Amino acid sequence: MENKHFKMNEEVYIFENRTDEPRIIKATITGAIKREGIYDYIYQVEGQTESIQDYRLPYQIYKSLDELKEDILAYVI
């Protein structure tokens, strides 16, 4: 889990698995909160493909679908 950084209005992807059907959502970085600890920021994301507004840690945000795929495949046995 690396300490990735994102820019305001950057298009990203998030994996939403809080419902019965996990899904990939295209989102935009709309804010950030500076914090102390392992990660420099917590990012506010707003969904483009679905109505969602949430805060995510850097390791929960992906710059591309390929990056998301690599991360998911690391969990598959």
FENMORA-V278396 format. One record per pair of residues at least 24 apart in sequence whose ideal C-beta (glycine too) atoms are under 6 Angstrom apart, sorted by the first residue. I is the first residue (numbers start at 1). GAP is how many residues later the second one is. Records with the same first field share a line. If there is no record, write none. Layout:
I->GAP / GAP
This chain:
1->58
3->36 / 37 / 55
4->54
6->37
12->49
13->49 / 55
14->31 / 47
25->24 / 25
